[in-house]
Amino acid sequence: MVRLQETIEVPRPIEDAFFYTSNFANIAQWDPGVAESSRISQGPIDIDTEFRVLVKFGPRSIPMTYIIRVYEPPHRVVLEGKSDSIYALDDIRFTAAVNGGARITYTADISFLGLIGYAEPFMRRMLAGVGKNAIRGLQAALSADPPPPSQSLWTYLQDRLILPGMLGFTNLGYYWHHRSWKPQALSLRGKTAIVTGATSGLGQAAARQLAELGGRVVLIGRNPAKAAAVQQEIVSATGNPDVAVEIADLSLLAEVRQLAQRLLAREPRIDILINNAGVLLNERSVTAEGIETTLATNLLAPFLLTNLLLPRLKQSAPSRIIDVSSGGMYTSGIVVDDLQYQQSDFNGGMAYARTKRGLVILTELWAERLKDSGVVAHAMHPGWADTPGVESSLPLFHKLTKRLLRTPEEGADTITWLAASREAGKVSGYFWLDREPHITHVLPGTQESAEDRQRLWAALSQLADWREAGG
Ligand SMILES: NC(=O)c1ccc[n+]([C@@H]2O[C@H](COP(=O)([O-])OP(=O)(O)OC[C@H]3O[C@@H](n4cnc5c(N)ncnc54)[C@H](OP(=O)(O)O)[C@@H]3O)[C@@H](O)[C@H]2O)c1
């Protein structure tokens, strides 16, 4: 048997250190000796929770199963790892440090089984190096403030060249970028996130990821049965019982208002608002309130809901608004004089692009207006992800690009990162894809003037019959 033991200190509180480290689904983020890691068992992390960990071993990878044997939050976790050729017992102890951080003592007893066992004495030094790298990775994931986000040279070029830019929207773009992401222990314990459009695709994936990080998540859906099924799915997948549902048809301003009232009455804090619900409609339709449906759902609803929830976001500061736009917005500027698309033949893709452009402008306006309030605003686009929405609205595109589409989880990754990462709490008003800020105009003629932006705000205020307090 080889025993490896290391002690580190990290600035994060003991609870963060414990929950991040004991969830071995995270280990591939911080241990360079691990190729992949995932949770096998559902439900809350506890004794008997199982993880699958693919350990790099020379040119091979060895699949191991780790099971939690002792679970004493936030002080100790013991995991037993097994494969045909390796047995490991990881005993990890946590104590609170004086500076509000945590001290972690990590002891790993590793035995090699069968013939490979004879090589154990020769592997001691190699294992000591592997252990040191792992513990350094854990320390980095739980450590000091990362630098403010910046754009890589590749992303800068990609944004300016149409074809590489579009390749970046595919799963290839995701794979390319995610290799360079630094490990970071994300936690949303004690925070409340509101997610619109949580009953399908990206919203559902984001809600699941947020629940996995320990936050309270309020799912906004329009279909009660579907919302209840998603709530159940997320609770049983993550083991986080704090997942609530609110029902509203967001294309109707009256329902947005009632929703905001209920949220203000029921949620003592709102730390994160994710405006994700959206539609791409191939035929023009008008809501019962007389507003073109794409505009009502994609732009007016986020405008009104965010403004109505702002007092609570401010009280809960530091807090975040996250607007899910689309790469489709690159194809259009805002058309303030025809928000309802009445002056030319309706084109569903263009109507969608205009509203998503509007949402990016709104995000920038919120970022300006909320400067120094502790509330940051982010717009993002998920790339192209395989969701029920894409399949039904763009069946041909879906068929042709299916193999290049991201999973909903990959598309939702940046939503979750914007909600939880420390970097994203420090900046405001950017447009993100794959955890990097991107330019908002590529094609000529899409740039709006400062006056257009103010007119957009005024037109939405009028359509939503919303007036700022004191305004
Ligand atoms: N998937 C992509 O490649 C992609 C790319 C760029 C941007 N986006 C954006 O990402 C967001 C999520 O899209 P998705 O692909 O996940 O689509 P999706 O699978 O169709 O999900 C859309 C969600 O919005 C909800 N929704 C739509 N209209 C609503 C209304 N009137 N009231 C309340 N909820 C409503 C839907 O509810 P139901 O479940 O009841 O239908 C669903 O939960 C959208 O804003 C979309 O524009 C997606």
PDBQT file of the ligand as one rigid body, heavy atoms in Angstrom, charges set to zero:
ROOT
HETATM    1  N1  LIG A 501     -31.437  25.682 -28.530  1.00  0.00    +0.000 N 
HETATM    2  C1  LIG A 501     -30.677  26.539 -29.179  1.00  0.00    +0.000 C 
HETATM    3  O1  LIG A 501     -29.844  26.174 -30.020  1.00  0.00    +0.000 OA
HETATM    4  C2  LIG A 501     -30.809  27.997 -28.905  1.00  0.00    +0.000 A 
HETATM    5  C3  LIG A 501     -29.967  28.865 -29.596  1.00  0.00    +0.000 A 
HETATM    6  C4  LIG A 501     -30.034  30.216 -29.328  1.00  0.00    +0.000 A 
HETATM    7  C5  LIG A 501     -30.901  30.697 -28.360  1.00  0.00    +0.000 A 
HETATM    8  N2  LIG A 501     -31.729  29.828 -27.718  1.00  0.00    +0.000 N 
HETATM    9  C6  LIG A 501     -32.644  30.404 -26.716  1.00  0.00    +0.000 C 
HETATM   10  O2  LIG A 501     -32.605  29.623 -25.561  1.00  0.00    +0.000 OA
HETATM   11  C7  LIG A 501     -33.858  29.705 -24.875  1.00  0.00    +0.000 C 
HETATM   12  C8  LIG A 501     -34.345  28.296 -24.585  1.00  0.00    +0.000 C 
HETATM   13  O3  LIG A 501     -34.562  27.650 -25.828  1.00  0.00    +0.000 OA
HETATM   14  P1  LIG A 501     -34.648  26.072 -26.007  1.00  0.00    +0.000 P 
HETATM   15  O4  LIG A 501     -33.885  25.765 -27.228  1.00  0.00    +0.000 OA
HETATM   16  O5  LIG A 501     -34.363  25.397 -24.734  1.00  0.00    +0.000 OA
HETATM   17  O6  LIG A 501     -36.198  25.964 -26.404  1.00  0.00    +0.000 OA
HETATM   18  P2  LIG A 501     -37.397  25.058 -25.855  1.00  0.00    +0.000 P 
HETATM   19  O7  LIG A 501     -36.954  23.664 -25.702  1.00  0.00    +0.000 OA
HETATM   20  O8  LIG A 501     -38.542  25.343 -26.753  1.00  0.00    +0.000 OA
HETATM   21  O9  LIG A 501     -37.695  25.716 -24.438  1.00  0.00    +0.000 OA
HETATM   22  C9  LIG A 501     -38.330  26.973 -24.370  1.00  0.00    +0.000 C 
HETATM   23  C10 LIG A 501     -38.917  27.175 -23.006  1.00  0.00    +0.000 C 
HETATM   24  O10 LIG A 501     -39.635  28.427 -22.989  1.00  0.00    +0.000 OA
HETATM   25  C11 LIG A 501     -40.949  28.180 -22.506  1.00  0.00    +0.000 C 
HETATM   26  N3  LIG A 501     -41.918  29.108 -23.065  1.00  0.00    +0.000 N 
HETATM   27  C12 LIG A 501     -42.145  29.413 -24.362  1.00  0.00    +0.000 A 
HETATM   28  N4  LIG A 501     -43.167  30.274 -24.467  1.00  0.00    +0.000 NA
HETATM   29  C13 LIG A 501     -43.602  30.517 -23.205  1.00  0.00    +0.000 A 
HETATM   30  C14 LIG A 501     -44.639  31.298 -22.655  1.00  0.00    +0.000 A 
HETATM   31  N5  LIG A 501     -45.481  32.014 -23.420  1.00  0.00    +0.000 N 
HETATM   32  N6  LIG A 501     -44.800  31.306 -21.313  1.00  0.00    +0.000 NA
HETATM   33  C15 LIG A 501     -44.004  30.593 -20.520  1.00  0.00    +0.000 A 
HETATM   34  N7  LIG A 501     -43.010  29.814 -20.977  1.00  0.00    +0.000 NA
HETATM   35  C16 LIG A 501     -42.816  29.779 -22.316  1.00  0.00    +0.000 A 
HETATM   36  C17 LIG A 501     -41.257  26.768 -22.964  1.00  0.00    +0.000 C 
HETATM   37  O11 LIG A 501     -42.356  26.240 -22.238  1.00  0.00    +0.000 OA
HETATM   38  P3  LIG A 501     -43.058  24.845 -22.718  1.00  0.00    +0.000 P 
HETATM   39  O12 LIG A 501     -42.172  23.749 -22.179  1.00  0.00    +0.000 OA
HETATM   40  O13 LIG A 501     -44.381  24.912 -22.073  1.00  0.00    +0.000 OA
HETATM   41  O14 LIG A 501     -43.102  24.863 -24.217  1.00  0.00    +0.000 OA
HETATM   42  C18 LIG A 501     -39.936  26.100 -22.644  1.00  0.00    +0.000 C 
HETATM   43  O15 LIG A 501     -39.822  25.823 -21.270  1.00  0.00    +0.000 OA
HETATM   44  C19 LIG A 501     -34.782  30.492 -25.792  1.00  0.00    +0.000 C 
HETATM   45  O16 LIG A 501     -34.837  31.831 -25.378  1.00  0.00    +0.000 OA
HETATM   46  C20 LIG A 501     -34.099  30.397 -27.150  1.00  0.00    +0.000 C 
HETATM   47  O17 LIG A 501     -34.393  31.482 -27.955  1.00  0.00    +0.000 OA
HETATM   48  C21 LIG A 501     -31.708  28.504 -27.973  1.00  0.00    +0.000 A 
ENDROOT
TORSDOF 0
